[in-house]
Amino acid sequence: MNRKVYLDYSATTPMKKEVLEEMMPYFSEKFGNASSIHSFGREAKKALDIARDKIAKAIGADFKEIFFTSGGSEADNWAIKGVAFANRDKGNHIITSKIEHHAVLHVCEYLEKHGFEVTYLDVDEYGVVDLEQLKNSITDKTILISIMFVNNEIGTIQPIKEIAKIAKERGVYFHTDAVQALGNVPIDVNDLGVDLMNFSAHKIYGPKGVGALYIRKGVKIHPHIHGGAQERKKRAGTENIPGIVGFAKAVELAVENLDSHIEHVRKLRDRLIDGVLKNIDYVRLNGHPENRHPGNANFCFEFIEGESLLLSLDMVGIAGSSGSACTSGSLDPSHVLMAIGLSHEIAHGSLRLTVGDFTTEEDIDYTIQQLVKIVDRLRQMSPLYEKVKGGQNNV
Ligand SMILES: *Cc1c(COP(=O)(O)O)cnc(C)c1O
């Protein structure tokens, strides 16, 4: 195989060199436990404090409002279960959307089995939640709204500020999963007005297995892991210092280079979208045309199975995704593509290509060239396509 093209940055990213360098000493000579009082421990504690401070500053939060977790999924779990159980006396109603990540949807389904009621908001054809439906869904029993910032499959950006305003007016907590937003859109927790927000390091060129939950001061939430006094007695366990240090470095780089990153990925993403739409028939772009993740392209190719497309792309060295990594392996079409109103057939032909900092123009041109060939070949084998083509020729 000749070329290798990675276009799955929304699944995970390679770690940046600077991040790895920052982490290295904390695996070996600076190995202390941040809870120990001796110099080894103090050294670790200092690194932990600096990391927390960097991340807090990057999103306009206070140092005490950042809580480290093992990643985005854990933070989603904590935010939703923690607020749900801590506010059970006030009500049992939660509002979310149909296009959330499974780390949110499956938590909500779990809570439904334990006495909570959940409203799953619809989205329009672009994947945007309806603010009127949101307003009308809030009752006296509503304790939490959880709506993601940027969708991981189709890239659509939600009106977070407006949602936060509605939540605040009605005295309801608002959590947003910002895993795909961090490093791709500007984030300031006070400007946005959110109460809880979560992140993951490996989506922003940091290490896997580390993330954070922002919890606004005063939010009533239960501890997530019971044990030692780490993370202000809310999330016990010896801190992953190398991971946290790497995460903070990744956040620092992401915020510092936000504009140039956005410009780079947007340019390549648009080149990819233009190339695909111009050179291939019967293809649609999913997600919002403008208001979307700068590196996200999500297509549906008619008369084709997304899985065959992925395998064929993989054979020529191109890595993409058929939707979210969590759904691959199952035959159900993506819940996100269903929610935006696509039919099963169309949704089955989906392909997500996500561009990142290490993507080049050559990568994009090679991908377009290969896609044209592969789509054509796969369609030659589709009886449905033959029929449509035949029909067209007769007109
Ligand atoms: C990747 C992702 C997660 C999960 O984060 P992990 O750190 O992999 O657990 C949650 N939400 C969204 C939107 C994601 O893209």
The ligand as an SDF file (V2000), in Angstrom:
LIG
                    3D

 15 15  0  0  0  0  0  0  0  0999 V2000
  -15.4900   11.1890   21.6530 C   0  0  0  0  0  0  0  0  0  0  0  0
  -16.7050   11.7790   22.2700 C   0  0  0  0  0  0  0  0  0  0  0  0
  -17.1010   11.4590   23.5790 C   0  0  0  0  0  0  0  0  0  0  0  0
  -16.3820   10.4260   24.3960 C   0  0  0  0  0  0  0  0  0  0  0  0
  -15.1240   10.8470   24.8330 O   0  0  0  0  0  0  0  0  0  0  0  0
  -14.0810    9.7280   25.3560 P   0  0  0  0  0  0  0  0  0  0  0  0
  -12.9700   10.5310   25.9420 O   0  0  0  0  0  0  0  0  0  0  0  0
  -13.6810    8.9440   24.1670 O   0  0  0  0  0  0  0  0  0  0  0  0
  -14.7980    8.9300   26.3830 O   0  0  0  0  0  0  0  0  0  0  0  0
  -18.2160   12.0700   24.0890 C   0  0  0  0  0  0  0  0  0  0  0  0
  -18.9120   12.9670   23.3780 N   0  0  0  0  0  0  0  0  0  0  0  0
  -18.5730   13.3090   22.1310 C   0  0  0  0  0  0  0  0  0  0  0  0
  -19.3720   14.3170   21.3960 C   0  0  0  0  0  0  0  0  0  0  0  0
  -17.4620   12.7250   21.5260 C   0  0  0  0  0  0  0  0  0  0  0  0
  -17.1360   13.0510   20.2780 O   0  0  0  0  0  0  0  0  0  0  0  0
  1  2  1  0
  2  3  1  0
  2 14  2  0
  3  4  1  0
  3 10  2  0
  4  5  1  0
  5  6  1  0
  6  7  2  0
  6  8  1  0
  6  9  1  0
 10 11  1  0
 11 12  2  0
 12 13  1  0
 12 14  1  0
 14 15  1  0
M  END
$$$$
